[in-house]
Amino acid sequence: MTSLTEEHTPKNKTSRLYLLFESLGKEVYGGADSPYVWVRFPGRRSWDVFAEIIEKTHVITVPGTGRGFGLGGEGFIRVSAFNSRG
């Protein structure tokens, strides 16, 4: 069994995601107790942001209005720290 180095733990990956989006000037929420962060894109539709990110970066996110999050998630995407790369 391979152990995770501190750098590759979900908590550390979540912190890096949080700081990345924050450095881009985005409002970022969550991540303290879960591997998910919510990123706000004011004035943008969640599905449009989702489509742009996947098209330009090949990174999959979840639109804020997807998966039963409701209308309150409009303008947000959810990003997970679970991935196969550090």
C-alpha positions as CSV (number, residue, x, y, z in Angstrom):
1,M,0.0,0.0,0.0
2,T,1.3,3.4,-0.9
3,S,1.0,6.1,1.7
4,L,0.2,9.7,0.8
5,T,2.8,12.3,1.3
6,E,1.6,15.4,3.1
7,E,1.7,17.3,-0.3
8,H,-0.7,14.8,-1.9
9,T,-3.4,14.5,0.9
10,P,-6.9,15.7,-0.1
11,K,-6.6,18.5,2.6
12,N,-3.5,19.9,1.0
13,K,-4.8,19.6,-2.5
14,T,-8.0,21.5,-1.3
15,S,-5.9,24.2,0.2
16,R,-4.0,24.6,-3.1
17,L,-7.2,24.8,-5.1
18,Y,-8.6,27.4,-2.7
19,L,-5.4,29.5,-2.9
20,L,-5.3,29.2,-6.7
21,F,-8.8,30.6,-7.3
22,E,-8.3,33.2,-4.6
23,S,-5.1,34.4,-6.3
24,L,-7.2,34.8,-9.5
25,G,-9.4,37.2,-7.6
26,K,-12.4,34.8,-7.1
27,E,-14.6,34.4,-4.1
28,V,-13.9,30.9,-2.7
29,Y,-15.9,29.1,-0.1
30,G,-15.6,25.7,1.6
31,G,-12.7,23.3,1.7
32,A,-12.0,23.5,5.5
33,D,-13.7,20.2,6.3
34,S,-14.3,18.7,2.9
35,P,-12.4,18.2,-0.4
36,Y,-14.7,20.6,-2.2
37,V,-14.4,24.3,-2.9
38,W,-17.1,26.6,-4.3
39,V,-15.9,29.3,-6.6
40,R,-18.1,32.3,-7.4
41,F,-18.2,33.8,-10.9
42,P,-20.3,36.9,-10.6
43,G,-22.6,37.7,-13.5
44,R,-21.8,34.3,-15.2
45,R,-24.0,31.3,-15.5
46,S,-22.7,28.2,-13.8
47,W,-23.1,26.0,-16.9
48,D,-21.3,28.6,-19.1
49,V,-18.3,28.7,-16.7
50,F,-18.3,24.8,-16.5
51,A,-18.2,24.6,-20.3
52,E,-15.5,27.2,-20.7
53,I,-13.2,25.6,-18.1
54,I,-13.6,22.1,-19.6
55,E,-13.0,23.4,-23.1
56,K,-9.9,25.4,-22.2
57,T,-8.3,23.3,-19.5
58,H,-9.8,19.8,-19.8
59,V,-10.6,20.0,-16.0
60,I,-14.0,18.8,-14.9
61,T,-15.9,20.9,-12.4
62,V,-19.5,20.8,-11.4
63,P,-21.9,23.6,-12.2
64,G,-23.3,25.2,-9.1
65,T,-26.9,24.4,-10.3
66,G,-26.0,20.8,-11.1
67,R,-26.5,17.7,-9.1
68,G,-29.4,19.0,-7.0
69,F,-27.6,22.1,-5.6
70,G,-30.5,24.3,-6.5
71,L,-30.9,27.8,-7.9
72,G,-28.8,29.3,-5.1
73,G,-25.7,27.7,-6.7
74,E,-26.1,29.8,-9.9
75,G,-22.9,31.7,-10.6
76,F,-20.8,29.1,-8.8
77,I,-18.8,26.0,-9.7
78,R,-17.7,23.2,-7.4
79,V,-14.2,21.9,-7.7
80,S,-13.0,18.7,-6.0
81,A,-9.5,18.1,-4.7
82,F,-9.8,14.4,-5.6
83,N,-7.7,13.7,-8.6
84,S,-4.9,11.5,-9.8
85,R,-2.3,14.2,-10.0
86,G,-0.7,16.3,-7.3
